[in-house]
Amino acid sequence: MSIGEMLAVFAAGIGAGTINTIVGSGTLITFPVLLATGLPPVTATVSNALGLVPGSVSGAIGYRKELAGQRRRVLRLALSSLIGGLAGATLLLALPSTAFETVVPVLVALALVLIVLQPRITRAVQHRRERSGTPARPDGGPLLSVGLALASVYGGYFTAAQGIVYLSLMGMLLDDTMQRLNAVKNILAAVVNSVAALFFLFVADFDWTAVALIAVGSAIGGQLGAKVGRRLSPVVLRCLVVAVGLCALVQLLLR
């Protein structure tokens, strides 16, 4: 890489780490930049996955206050995400690069619809629980575990917009604030990125310059994102998720 390309990758890492912590979809910043430097798509994907791990960890640390009291929930959901992430990483190397191009935009569009309708869905679910006398499950039950596992298959494959899918599923099935769910989202993203990166270490080729630049940049961005994201109101956070998701959807459709 030239000096200019290295600076661009580093800046993209900061941007991806910031937006991943607040919303998700940071890969839509780093991936095109890596391709522009001349990296093959698979090398760019695996290098990006490994480079974003420090950013996910940094963002989770920044949200540690919102994680209080969620240990059991996080462990259960992280297990589902780990299994799905490993499956997605395997598919990246086994399937052609165009395999998910049709499915991904539909998945992101559905996630955005769920984010927009989440308050109404939550009220309807709460009303139904009150009528039936059924208490809310703090971990979302089997439906959430299966949904996150499937979303993590995609996350292990490409990662773009996985955070938006996570937030939509948890928002629909968990009775909690957006900020606390966002904190869990950061943990799940860290798990998926980590397991995918560890898998790739043994079977794929990395561009270690790109990995290092994105790793440092995303770690800085994770802290910046946590400082900004924790100050946003639920309404603003939801609007930001939708705005970023729409941008991600347009970019995915134009690819």
Rosetta blueprint (number, residue, H / E / L):
1 M L
2 S L
3 I H
4 G H
5 E H
6 M H
7 L H
8 A H
9 V H
10 F H
11 A H
12 A H
13 G H
14 I H
15 G H
16 A H
17 G H
18 T H
19 I H
20 N H
21 T H
22 I H
23 V L
24 G L
25 S L
26 G L
27 T H
28 L H
29 I H
30 T H
31 F H
32 P H
33 V H
34 L H
35 L H
36 A H
37 T L
38 G L
39 L L
40 P L
41 P H
42 V H
43 T H
44 A H
45 T H
46 V H
47 S H
48 N H
49 A H
50 L H
51 G H
52 L L
53 V H
54 P H
55 G H
56 S H
57 V H
58 S H
59 G H
60 A H
61 I H
62 G H
63 Y L
64 R L
65 K L
66 E L
67 L L
68 A L
69 G L
70 Q L
71 R H
72 R H
73 R H
74 V H
75 L H
76 R H
77 L H
78 A H
79 L H
80 S H
81 S H
82 L H
83 I H
84 G H
85 G H
86 L H
87 A H
88 G H
89 A H
90 T H
91 L H
92 L H
93 L H
94 A H
95 L L
96 P L
97 S L
98 T L
99 A L
100 F L
101 E L
102 T L
103 V H
104 V H
105 P H
106 V H
107 L H
108 V H
109 A H
110 L H
111 A H
112 L H
113 V H
114 L H
115 I H
116 V H
117 L H
118 Q H
119 P H
120 R H
121 I H
122 T H
123 R H
124 A H
125 V H
126 Q H
127 H H
128 R H
129 R H
130 E H
131 R H
132 S H
133 G L
134 T L
135 P L
136 A L
137 R L
138 P L
139 D L
140 G L
141 G H
142 P H
143 L H
144 L H
145 S H
146 V H
147 G H
148 L H
149 A H
150 L H
151 A H
152 S H
153 V H
154 Y H
155 G H
156 G H
157 Y H
158 F L
159 T L
160 A L
161 A L
162 Q H
163 G H
164 I H
165 V H
166 Y H
167 L H
168 S H
169 L H
170 M H
171 G H
172 M H
173 L H
174 L L
175 D L
176 D L
177 T L
178 M H
179 Q H
180 R H
181 L H
182 N H
183 A H
184 V H
185 K H
186 N H
187 I H
188 L H
189 A H
190 A H
191 V H
192 V H
193 N H
194 S H
195 V H
196 A H
197 A H
198 L H
199 F H
200 F H
201 L H
202 F H
203 V H
204 A L
205 D L
206 F L
207 D L
208 W H
209 T H
210 A H
211 V H
212 A H
213 L H
214 I H
215 A H
216 V H
217 G H
218 S H
219 A H
220 I H
221 G H
222 G H
223 Q H
224 L H
225 G H
226 A H
227 K H
228 V H
229 G H
230 R L
231 R L
232 L L
233 S L
234 P H
235 V H
236 V H
237 L H
238 R H
239 C H
240 L H
241 V H
242 V H
243 A H
244 V H
245 G H
246 L H
247 C H
248 A H
249 L H
250 V H
251 Q H
252 L H
253 L H
254 L H
255 R L
